[in-house]
Structure formats: structure tokens, C-alpha cells
């Protein structure tokens, strides 16, 4: 919201524009002659909003100045005072504003109301309001009697700070679709138990969040009476349903209390255009080079609780309708999930529905690959934390892993593995086995890149999330991309142990892309349930890996339950990378710590000798 606004006061000559402004500023009615056009006046206003009021002339020779001031302003105060100037409102002034191409709210003020005290404001002004939607509000005022003078300019300020136009269609007498959608989302987020009603406790929490003051039982009962009057079933012993919540806000709009609606909307980070604030959806969150983003314990707990809340049938999985309900306050599934053909990318039940294990794995992968998507969806889903940083409290940044060849463990719980190998070597079946899918003997060549994510239990009971990615047709592009290789934690080289030509592809791949030696690797001989054959390669796989100083290929089959050992081996190689590098030549011993220790010792001896010399001349 802007910290300043300009009100331009327009209307025919003699309607009392300058008198209204003078009465506001001096708090007295000036009966003597006032200069034709007052200079701009700046006044202080609530909420640190500086307001400038600009007087104008309706004379034809001043029309260019009038156009200029209208275009510079945020709101128009249009003043009339008798039947003639009233007719000119719809015949000249409002069409004139439209001809300028400006989209400004208009506050219609009937000045000199002391001369016609019996006129009903609603009866007089409603026809114009129905015809011209740009009219935000109307008021009868009298500069002479100081009646509604302050209120007139307050309405002008309110038309900018709390505009009715985005919320309410005065012609249709209903809330606008975008406003209804925003309020429906707010209702959804406040319905903590997801039973379709805001119970008294949820309403009290809603009241404190939006207005920071408690709601008495009597006030709550009055609210329910207002809702029941419009729809008896919208407020029951269970609470207020979504229809009742919309009815209540429509009532606020009809009674001119749209500040109340805006207070609610802004408490939930909505802008004047009824979109969510960009800094709320996309807070500052940077991942340094060689680091990665992961869910924090708070983040895992949030997604865990969210899953349990929407698993209505308690079958340990989210079916299509439960997923639809969960993602109701969002734009839908994240686009990256659609690209991965979710939920086939993670663990599913026998019925094909995502399990809790798969749900947490999917969000772990999303956070690792694109933390901004996770942050945006945390905002959409209503994540709240008492810690600073808002949605960023649900994420954490890992320590950078610059020198992976050094002994030690990488402090990560999510790791990425590229699965490489010749066509038909069994990569797709490996990913299926990783997700506990049934073995399919039919060969389906992988064209589009495919990803699978699941949790792996390591020795000692610790758990990490492993992302396996089969690159398909983009393999060459990925292996030539330095950023993509830096993001990868480990390579899994696979070959078909029953195909004599399969291992040669790995040798060729490593020769073509020497940069692969900068990544830890694991070798896997797949289809071990079939007859093993000699490979048509200069060296057999066992000899080849021994020459590299690496562990021999692990012989596994996608049809064996023991294939889980391969996934543990891959995860270990990613987390303790120094154990999975090719040792092509004897690596120099790192004597840095030795030199530092020696330097400290020499300095200490020198200091003691110096002190001894000074003490004993």
C-alpha cells in the first residue's frame, strides 16, 4: 500500500468545493469570500498515510489543468449541491472522467445538504451508483454546518486504502468472483479440523489473527443471527459453514463495512488485486553453491500433519478426492509434479494412491530440486510458524560439500543419483523396484527423463531420501552441463550382466565425459537372475573396477528383495563420497594440519625462549 495519496476535488462552480476543504482544515465555516481555487493542502491521516487534497476549477480555460490533476490523483471527490449540478454528474462529469481513460474511484458528495434537509441520500444517489460502477460511495454533507465534512474525506481515503470495487458488484449486489475465491480459501485455512464448519474455537482464533482483539460470546451469537436470517442452515450448532462465511462478508460489503473485509484479506496476505503478496509466496531464500535445500523438522512435521488431516478414510494413503481437497487453496498440483507424472514418481499403495512415505519423499525431492516451489505451496496451504522467516522456517540449507574426496560424511538427508547405462540394461526396472512396483518383463525404452524418490534406511537406523533419475534422451545434455553435474551426489553405472555388449557402454561413457570422475560412483550388474556372460570389453567389470581402485559391481536383480542393498550402497556413496571415487593415482597426503600444528609449536617455543631471556639477563 502506498504511503501517500492525492484526492482531487471536482465539480461545477459554486458547489462549495473550496468551502468543504476550508471547513476540514480550519474546522470552521468561512462565510467570507474564498479564493477561487485553493492551493494543494497536505494533511496527516491514520496509518501514516499522508493525504494531499487538490482543489480544481470547472472553468473551460482550466480544463487542461483539471485533466492533469485527475491523472495525478488516486481518488476523485465529485461535489454537487442542487438539482442542476446533480444532473451534470451523470451528463458531464462521470462521462468526462471515463473519457480520460483513468480508473479511479469516485466519492459522490452532495454538499449544502442544509438547504435540502428532507432529501433521502439513498433515494437520490442510488440511480447514479447503479449506472456508474466507478462510484465507490456517496454522502450528504454541509460545509456550513460542518456536517459529514471529515467523513467525506475519510471516504476518499477509504476508497483507496480499502476499495470496494475489487470486492463488490454494486449492479449485481453480490461479491465478485475473485473476492469469493479468496474468502473461500481463508475459510478453508481457518477450518483447522476440516469438518466444513468454523466452530467457536476456530472463529475466536480467526478473530484474533485478523483483528487482534477477542470476540465475546454475545458478539458471536449476533453474527450467527445475521447469517441465519439469510440462510438458516449456514450457522448451526456445528458452527458457520462456508456459505455462511460468504454471507457474512457480503453483509459487510452491503453495509459499507468493506474495511472489515480488507482487514481479513490482508491478514492472509492478499493485495489490492486479490492476489497473494509476492514476498509472501516467494520470500528471500538463497542456497549457496555446493549446498542444497531440505525440509527442516518443522517442515516435515507440517507435511506429516497435513497428510493425516486429509486422509479421511484412514487407509494410510491419499486418494484422488483427498488430494483435490488438500490442494484446494492452491493453484493445483505443482507443475513439476505433473511433469514427473505424479504420483508414479514415488511410493504408492496397491490401489495406486500416494502413501505417507511417498508424500514426504515427494516434498523432500521438490525442496531439493526447487525450494521456491515448496515455499510457495507452504504459503498457499497456510503454513504458520512462531519462528522468524515465515515459510522459510520449514526449510534449511545444508553445509556446502566442496571437497568430496576428503574423508568424512556429507551432512545431507536428501541425495540425487543419476542412473547411467546402455539401453536395455534394466534402469527402468531398477526404478520400479526402488518404488516396490511389480516386475514387468516387457521392454519399454525410456525417452523422457524419469525420476523416482523414496526413503532409504541406512546402517544404524538413520534414514535419507534418495532420488534416482534416469535421463533418457537428455542424457548427453545433462552430462555436458556443469551445473547439473554439481547438483548430482552420486552416479550409478548399470549394465546387463547377461548382455555381452552392455558394459562397453559404461567404458565409452567415462571416456567421452571425463568430468564424471569428479563424482562418486557405484557399479551395478543388473539382471543377475539370468545367466552371466563375458563382456566384450578390454577388461571385465571386476578387473575394470579393481584397476580404478573401486568396489566391484554389485550383482543384483530387480526381481530379488536383496536389491535394497544396492540402494543403501548408493546412498552411502553419496553421504560418504570419499569411499566411492576412482583412485587413478596416489593422492598426495594432506599435510595442512601438520604444518599448522608445527607452526604453532615453533611460535610457542620462541615465545617461551624470549620470556626466559628477559627474566634472566
C-alpha positions in Angstrom: 0.0 0.0 0.0 1.3 3.5 -0.9 2.3 5.8 2.0 0.6 8.8 0.4 -2.5 9.6 -1.7 -3.9 12.5 -3.6 -7.6 13.5 -3.5 -8.8 15.7 -6.4 -12.0 17.7 -5.6 -14.1 18.2 -8.8 -17.5 19.7 -9.5 -19.3 22.6 -11.0 -18.6 26.2 -10.0 -20.4 27.2 -6.8 -21.0 23.7 -5.4 -18.8 24.6 -2.4 -15.6 22.6 -3.2 -13.3 25.1 -1.6 -15.6 25.6 1.4 -15.5 21.9 2.1 -11.7 21.9 2.1 -11.5 25.0 4.2 -14.0 23.6 6.7 -11.9 20.5 7.0 -8.7 22.3 7.6 -9.8 25.2 9.8 -12.7 23.3 11.5 -14.9 26.4 10.9 -17.1 27.6 8.1 -15.6 30.7 6.3 -18.6 32.8 5.3 -16.5 35.4 3.5 -15.1 35.2 0.0 -12.6 32.4 -0.6 -10.1 32.4 -3.4 -11.5 30.6 -6.5 -9.0 27.6 -6.3 -7.2 26.7 -3.1 -3.5 25.6 -3.3 -2.9 21.8 -2.6 -3.2 21.0 1.1 -1.4 18.1 2.8 -2.8 16.6 6.0 -1.8 13.8 8.2 -4.0 10.7 8.3 -4.3 7.5 10.2 -2.0 4.6 9.4 0.8 7.0 8.5 -0.9 7.9 5.3 -0.1 11.4 4.1 -3.0 12.9 2.2 -2.9 15.7 -0.3 -6.2 17.4 -1.2 -6.2 19.3 -4.5 -8.9 21.9 -5.4 -9.8 22.4 -9.0 -11.8 24.8 -11.2 -14.6 23.8 -13.6 -14.0 26.7 -16.0 -13.3 25.7 -19.6 -10.0 27.5 -19.7 -8.8 25.5 -16.7 -9.7 22.1 -18.3 -6.1 21.1 -19.1 -5.1 21.7 -15.5 -8.1 19.7 -14.4 -7.1 16.8 -16.6 -3.5 16.9 -15.3 -4.6 16.8 -11.7 -7.1 14.0 -12.2 -4.4 11.8 -13.8 -2.0 12.5 -10.9 -4.6 11.6 -8.2 -5.7 8.4 -6.5 -9.3 9.2 -5.9 -11.9 11.8 -7.1 -14.3 13.7 -4.8 -17.1 14.8 -7.0 -19.2 17.6 -5.4 -22.7 18.8 -6.4 -25.2 21.0 -4.5 -28.5 21.3 -6.3 -30.7 19.7 -9.0 -28.8 21.3 -11.9 -25.3 20.2 -10.7 -26.8 16.8 -9.7 -27.9 16.3 -13.4 -24.4 17.3 -14.5 -22.9 14.5 -12.5 -24.2 11.8 -14.9 -24.4 14.0 -18.1 -21.0 15.6 -18.0 -18.7 14.7 -15.1 -18.7 10.9 -15.0 -18.5 10.6 -18.8 -15.7 13.2 -18.7 -13.7 11.0 -16.2 -14.2 8.0 -18.4 -13.0 9.9 -21.5 -9.7 10.5 -19.7 -9.1 6.7 -19.5 -8.5 6.8 -15.8 -9.6 4.1 -13.5 -10.1 6.0 -10.2 -12.8 5.5 -7.5 -15.2 8.4 -7.2 -16.8 9.6 -3.9 -20.0 11.5 -4.7 -20.7 14.3 -2.2 -24.0 16.2 -2.0 -22.8 19.5 -0.4 -25.1 22.2 1.1 -27.4 19.5 2.5 -28.6 22.1 5.0 -30.6 23.7 2.1 -32.5 20.5 1.4 -32.7 18.6 4.7 -35.6 16.3 3.7 -33.9 14.6 0.7 -33.1 10.9 1.2 -29.5 10.2 0.3 -30.1 6.6 -0.9 -33.1 7.6 -3.0 -31.2 10.4 -4.7 -27.9 8.7 -5.3 -28.7 5.1 -5.9 -29.7 5.5 -9.6 -26.3 7.1 -10.4 -24.4 4.4 -8.4 -26.2 1.7 -10.3 -25.3 3.3 -13.6 -21.7 4.1 -12.9 -19.7 1.4 -11.1 -16.7 3.7 -10.5 -18.7 5.4 -7.7 -17.3 4.0 -4.5 -19.6 5.7 -2.1 -22.0 8.6 -1.6 -22.5 11.1 1.3 -24.6 14.2 2.0 -22.5 16.9 3.7 -22.7 20.6 4.7 -19.6 22.8 4.9 -21.7 25.4 6.6 -22.9 23.2 9.4 -19.7 21.1 9.4 -21.8 18.0 8.8 -20.0 15.0 7.4 -17.0 17.1 6.2 -14.4 14.8 7.9 -16.4 11.8 6.8 -16.3 12.9 3.2 -12.6 12.9 3.0 -12.4 9.7 5.1 -14.5 8.0 2.5 -12.0 9.3 -0.1 -9.1 7.8 1.8 -11.0 4.6 2.3 -11.8 4.3 -1.4 -8.0 4.0 -1.9 -6.9 2.0 1.2 -10.0 -0.3 1.3 -11.5 -0.2 -2.3 -15.0 -1.6 -2.7 -14.6 -2.2 -6.5 -12.5 -5.4 -6.3 -14.9 -6.8 -3.7 -18.5 -6.0 -4.6 -20.5 -5.6 -7.7 -23.0 -2.8 -6.9 -25.1 -3.6 -10.0 -25.4 -7.3 -9.3 -25.4 -6.7 -5.5 -23.0 -9.5 -4.9 -19.4 -10.2 -4.0 -17.1 -10.6 -7.1 -15.8 -14.0 -8.1 -12.2 -13.2 -7.1 -13.3 -12.0 -3.7 -15.4 -15.1 -3.1 -12.4 -17.3 -4.1 -10.1 -15.5 -1.7 -12.7 -15.8 1.2 -13.3 -19.5 0.4 -9.5 -20.1 0.7 -9.4 -18.2 4.0 -12.4 -20.3 5.3 -10.5 -23.4 4.3 -7.4 -22.4 6.1 -9.3 -21.5 9.3 -11.2 -24.7 9.3 -8.4 -26.5 11.2 -10.2 -29.8 11.6 -11.5 -29.8 8.0 -15.1 -30.6 9.1 -16.6 -28.0 6.8 -17.5 -25.6 9.7 -15.8 -22.9 11.7 -16.6 -23.9 15.3 -16.5 -21.3 18.1 -12.8 -22.0 18.9 -11.8 -21.6 15.2 -13.8 -18.4 15.0 -12.1 -17.0 18.1 -8.7 -17.8 16.6 -9.7 -16.2 13.3 -10.9 -13.1 15.2 -7.5 -12.7 17.0 -5.5 -13.3 13.8 -7.4 -10.7 11.8 -8.4 -8.1 14.3 -6.1 -8.8 17.3 -8.9 -8.5 19.8 -11.2 -11.1 21.3 -14.8 -11.7 20.3 -17.4 -12.0 23.1 -19.9 -14.8 23.1 -22.7 -12.3 22.7 -21.0 -10.8 19.6 -20.5 -14.2 18.1 -24.2 -15.0 18.7 -25.2 -11.7 16.9 -23.0 -12.7 14.0 -24.8 -16.1 13.8 -28.2 -14.4 13.9 -27.2 -12.2 10.9 -26.2 -15.4 8.9 -29.3 -17.4 10.0 -31.5 -14.6 8.8 -30.1 -15.0 5.3 -29.7 -18.8 5.4 -30.8 -20.8 8.4 -28.6 -23.8 7.7 -25.5 -21.7 7.3 -25.0 -21.3 11.0 -25.8 -24.4 13.1 -24.7 -26.0 16.3 -21.6 -27.2 14.5 -20.6 -23.7 13.6 -20.6 -21.5 10.5 -20.2 -23.2 7.1 -18.5 -21.8 4.0 -21.8 -20.3 2.7 -22.4 -18.6 6.0 -18.9 -17.1 5.9 -19.5 -15.7 2.4 -22.9 -14.3 3.5 -21.3 -12.6 6.5 -18.8 -10.8 4.3 -21.4 -9.9 1.7 -23.3 -8.3 4.6 -20.2 -6.2 5.5 -20.0 -5.1 1.9 -23.7 -4.1 1.6 -23.4 -2.1 4.9 -20.4 -0.2 3.7 -18.0 -2.1 6.0 -15.6 -3.2 3.4 -12.7 -2.2 5.7 -13.6 -5.3 7.7 -13.3 -7.5 4.6 -10.0 -5.9 3.7 -8.7 -6.4 7.2 -9.5 -10.1 6.8 -7.9 -10.3 3.4 -4.7 -8.5 4.4 -4.3 -10.7 7.5 -4.0 -13.5 5.0 -1.5 -11.6 2.7 -3.8 -10.5 -0.1 -3.0 -7.5 -2.2 -5.5 -4.9 -3.6 -5.8 -7.0 -6.8 -6.8 -10.0 -4.6 -3.6 -11.9 -5.4 -1.3 -13.2 -2.7 1.7 -10.9 -1.9 4.7 -11.8 -4.0 7.1 -11.6 -1.0 4.7 -14.0 0.9 4.8 -16.6 -1.9 8.5 -16.0 -2.7 10.4 -15.0 0.4 14.1 -14.5 0.2 15.8 -17.9 0.4 19.2 -18.4 -1.1 21.0 -21.7 -1.5 24.8 -21.1 -1.7 26.9 -23.1 -4.3 27.6 -26.7 -3.3 24.7 -26.6 -0.7 21.2 -27.9 -1.0 17.8 -27.1 0.4 15.9 -29.6 2.6 12.8 -29.6 4.8 13.5 -28.7 8.4 12.0 -30.8 11.2 9.2 -28.2 11.4 8.6 -28.7 7.6 8.4 -32.5 7.9 6.1 -32.2 10.8 3.8 -29.8 8.9 3.5 -32.1 5.8 3.1 -35.1 8.1 0.2 -33.5 9.9 -1.3 -32.3 6.7 -1.3 -35.8 5.3 -3.1 -37.2 8.4 -5.6 -34.4 8.4 -6.8 -35.2 4.8 -6.5 -39.0 5.0 -10.2 -39.1 5.8 -10.6 -42.8 5.3 -7.5 -43.6 7.4 -6.2 -46.1 4.9 -2.7 -44.6 5.0 -2.9 -43.1 1.5 -4.4 -40.0 -0.2 -6.8 -40.9 -3.0 -7.7 -38.5 -5.8 -10.6 -36.8 -3.9 -8.4 -36.4 -0.8 -5.6 -34.9 -2.8 -8.1 -32.5 -4.5 -9.3 -31.4 -1.1 -5.8 -30.9 0.2 -4.7 -28.8 -2.7 -8.0 -26.7 -2.8 -6.3 -23.5 -1.5 -3.5 -23.7 -4.1 -3.4 -23.4 -7.9 -3.4 -27.2 -8.1 -0.6 -29.7 -8.1 2.9 -28.1 -8.6 3.8 -28.0 -12.3 6.9 -30.0 -11.6 4.8 -32.8 -10.2 2.8 -33.0 -13.4 6.0 -33.2 -15.4 7.1 -36.2 -13.3 3.7 -37.9 -13.8 2.9 -37.7 -10.1 2.2 -40.0 -8.2 4.2 -42.5 -10.2 7.4 -40.8 -9.1 7.1 -42.0 -5.5 5.7 -44.7 -3.2 2.0 -45.7 -3.8 -0.4 -48.1 -2.2 -1.7 -51.2 -4.0 -4.6 -49.0 -5.1 -2.2 -46.5 -6.7 -2.6 -43.8 -4.1 0.3 -41.9 -2.5 1.3 -43.2 0.9 2.7 -41.1 3.8 6.2 -42.4 2.9 5.7 -41.3 -0.7 4.2 -37.9 0.3 7.2 -37.0 2.5 9.6 -38.3 -0.2 7.9 -36.2 -2.9 8.1 -33.0 -0.9 11.8 -33.8 0.0 12.6 -34.1 -3.7 10.6 -30.9 -4.5 12.5 -29.0 -1.9 15.9 -30.3 -3.1 15.2 -29.6 -6.8 13.2 -26.3 -6.5 12.8 -24.9 -2.9 10.9 -21.9 -4.3 8.0 -24.2 -5.2 7.9 -25.7 -1.7 7.9 -22.2 -0.2 5.1 -21.0 -2.5 3.0 -24.1 -1.6 3.6 -23.7 2.1 2.2 -20.2 1.7 -0.8 -21.4 -0.3 -1.5 -24.2 2.2 -1.4 -21.8 5.2 1.8 -22.9 6.9 2.4 -20.8 10.0 5.3 -20.7 12.4 6.2 -18.7 15.5 9.8 -18.5 14.3 11.1 -15.6 12.2 11.2 -16.0 8.5 7.6 -17.2 7.9 7.6 -20.1 5.5 11.4 -20.3 5.3 11.3 -21.8 8.9 10.1 -25.0 7.2 13.3 -25.3 5.2 17.0 -25.5 5.9 20.2 -25.2 4.0 22.8 -27.9 4.1 26.5 -27.3 4.6 28.4 -27.0 1.3 30.2 -30.1 0.1 33.1 -28.5 -1.8 35.8 -31.2 -1.3 34.1 -34.6 -1.6 37.3 -36.5 -1.9 38.2 -35.7 1.7 37.3 -38.3 4.3 34.1 -37.5 6.2 30.4 -37.6 6.0 28.3 -35.2 4.0 25.6 -33.6 6.2 22.6 -34.2 3.9 19.4 -36.2 4.2 18.4 -35.9 0.5 20.7 -37.0 -2.3 20.5 -37.3 -6.1 21.8 -40.1 -8.2 22.0 -40.3 -12.0 21.4 -43.8 -13.2 23.5 -44.4 -16.3 23.9 -47.4 -18.6 23.2 -48.9 -22.0 19.7 -49.2 -23.4 18.0 -52.3 -22.0 20.4 -52.7 -19.1 17.5 -52.6 -16.7 17.5 -49.0 -15.4 13.7 -48.6 -15.6 13.2 -51.9 -13.7 15.6 -50.6 -11.1 13.5 -47.5 -10.5 10.4 -49.7 -10.4 12.0 -51.9 -7.8 13.0 -48.8 -5.8 9.3 -47.9 -5.5 8.3 -51.5 -4.8 6.5 -51.9 -8.1 5.8 -55.3 -9.6 8.4 -56.5 -12.1 7.4 -56.0 -15.8 9.4 -58.2 -18.2 8.2 -56.1 -21.2 10.8 -53.7 -22.5 9.8 -50.1 -22.7 12.6 -47.8 -23.9 12.9 -44.6 -21.8 12.6 -41.5 -23.9 11.5 -38.8 -21.5 13.6 -38.5 -18.3 12.1 -40.4 -15.4 12.6 -39.8 -11.6 11.8 -41.9 -8.6 12.2 -40.9 -4.9 12.0 -43.0 -1.8 13.4 -43.2 1.7 16.4 -45.5 2.4 17.2 -46.9 5.8 21.0 -46.7 6.5 23.1 -48.7 8.9 22.4 -47.5 12.4 18.7 -46.8 11.7 19.3 -43.4 10.1 17.1 -42.5 7.1 17.8 -40.5 4.0 15.8 -39.7 0.8 17.3 -41.0 -2.4 16.3 -39.5 -5.8 17.1 -41.8 -8.7 17.0 -40.1 -12.1 17.0 -42.0 -15.5 18.0 -39.3 -18.0 16.6 -40.8 -21.2 17.2 -38.7 -24.3 18.6 -35.7 -22.4 21.5 -37.8 -21.0 24.1 -36.1 -23.2 22.8 -32.6 -22.4 22.9 -33.3 -18.7 26.4 -34.8 -18.7 27.7 -31.8 -20.5 26.1 -29.4 -18.1 28.4 -28.4 -15.2 25.6 -27.2 -13.0 23.6 -30.4 -13.4 26.7 -32.5 -12.5 27.4 -30.3 -9.5 23.8 -31.0 -8.3 24.4 -34.7 -8.5 25.6 -36.5 -5.5 26.5 -39.9 -7.0 26.5 -41.9 -10.3 25.1 -45.4 -10.5 26.6 -47.2 -13.6 24.4 -50.1 -14.6 24.9 -52.9 -17.1 23.1 -56.0 -18.1 25.2 -58.9 -16.8 23.6 -61.3 -19.4 24.3 -59.0 -22.3 27.9 -59.2 -23.6 27.8 -55.7 -25.1 26.3 -53.8 -22.1 29.4 -53.0 -20.1 31.2 -51.4 -23.0 28.7 -48.5 -22.9 30.0 -47.6 -19.5 33.6 -47.6 -20.6 32.7 -45.4 -23.6 30.6 -43.0 -21.4 33.5 -42.5 -19.0 36.0 -41.9 -21.8 33.6 -39.4 -23.5 32.8 -37.5 -20.3 36.0 -37.5 -18.1 34.2 -35.0 -15.8 32.3 -38.0 -14.4 35.4 -38.9 -12.5 34.7 -35.9 -10.3 31.6 -37.7 -8.9 31.5 -40.7 -6.6 30.1 -43.8 -8.3 28.6 -47.2 -7.7 28.7 -50.1 -10.3 25.7 -52.4 -10.5 25.5 -55.6 -12.6 21.7 -55.9 -13.2 19.6 -58.9 -14.2 21.8 -61.2 -12.1 18.9 -63.7 -12.1 19.9 -64.5 -15.7 23.0 -66.4 -16.9 26.1 -64.3 -16.5 28.1 -63.8 -19.7 31.6 -62.5 -20.6 31.6 -58.8 -21.5 33.0 -57.7 -24.9 35.3 -55.2 -23.3 39.1 -54.8 -22.9 38.6 -55.6 -19.2 35.9 -57.5 -17.4 33.8 -55.3 -15.0 35.5 -56.8 -11.8 39.0 -56.1 -13.2 38.0 -52.7 -14.5 36.7 -51.5 -11.2 39.7 -53.0 -9.4 42.0 -51.1 -11.7 40.1 -47.9 -10.7 40.5 -48.8 -7.0 36.8 -49.1 -6.6 34.4 -51.7 -5.2 33.5 -54.5 -7.6 30.0 -54.3 -9.3 27.1 -55.4 -7.0 25.2 -58.2 -8.7 21.5 -57.7 -8.2 18.2 -58.4 -9.9 15.0 -56.3 -9.9 13.2 -59.5 -9.0 15.2 -60.1 -5.8 14.3 -58.5 -2.5 18.0 -58.0 -1.8 18.1 -55.2 -4.4 17.5 -52.9 -1.4 21.2 -53.4 -0.6 22.1 -51.5 -3.8 20.0 -48.5 -2.8 21.8 -48.4 0.6 25.1 -48.7 -1.2 24.2 -45.8 -3.5 23.1 -43.6 -0.5 26.3 -44.4 1.4 28.4 -43.5 -1.6 26.6 -40.1 -1.7 26.9 -39.4 2.0 30.5 -40.7 2.4 31.8 -39.8 -1.1 35.5 -40.3 -0.4 34.9 -44.0 -0.4 33.4 -44.1 -3.9 36.0 -42.2 -6.0 38.2 -43.8 -8.6 41.8 -43.9 -7.4 43.6 -43.3 -10.6 46.8 -42.2 -9.0 48.2 -42.0 -5.5 46.6 -38.9 -4.0 49.0 -36.6 -2.1 48.8 -36.7 1.7 47.1 -33.6 3.0 49.7 -32.2 5.5 48.0 -28.9 6.0 47.0 -29.7 9.7 50.5 -30.9 10.3 52.1 -27.7 9.1 49.7 -25.6 11.2 50.5 -27.6 14.3 54.2 -27.4 13.7 53.9 -23.6 13.2 52.1 -23.2 16.4 54.7 -25.3 18.3 57.6 -23.2 16.9 55.9 -20.0 17.8 55.2 -21.2 21.4 58.9 -22.3 21.8 60.1 -19.0 20.5 57.8 -17.1 22.9 59.0 -19.1 25.9 62.6 -18.6 25.0 62.1 -14.8 24.6 60.4 -14.6 28.1 63.2 -16.6 29.6 65.8 -14.3 28.1 64.1 -11.3 29.6 63.8 -12.8 33.0 67.4 -13.9 33.2 69.8 -11.4 31.6 
